[in-house]
Amino acid sequence: MSKHKLYLDEDIDPLISRILRERGYDVTSATEVRMKTLSDYEQIEFAISEGRTILTHNIKHFVEISNEYAATGKTHFGIIVSNQLPLKEILKRLLRWYLYISISTASSQQFHTPFPVPH
């Protein structure tokens, strides 16, 4: 099982978090940790404080945040942006992502978040 931790932004169905946890993944959501009303910057800072990659549908703002962080040398644990997709499709893509990072980490001991979620 992957040791990589994931945080779902408030626009992601929290059911995804519960389903992935049932499969053994370390996932939490903005809804579950009562962060739904916070700004995008507060969301990414929370994810950073928890050592988590953030998954969001808010492509415009989080691409801007990612670019800003890169330009200023700030680091984070990854930002995954995704179009609005059916729940089953998001789950399928996240399971592939977890498989990808497990293989990547095992083979190179380095991790790079695919951007966006691979299909």
Secondary structure as GFF3:
##gff-version 3
##sequence-region A 1 119
A	DSSP	beta_strand	5	8	.	.	.	ID=ss1
A	DSSP	alpha_helix	14	22	.	.	.	ID=ss2
A	DSSP	beta_strand	27	29	.	.	.	ID=ss3
A	DSSP	alpha_helix	40	50	.	.	.	ID=ss4
A	DSSP	beta_strand	52	56	.	.	.	ID=ss5
A	DSSP	alpha_helix	59	72	.	.	.	ID=ss6
A	DSSP	beta_strand	79	81	.	.	.	ID=ss7
A	DSSP	alpha_helix	87	108	.	.	.	ID=ss8
###
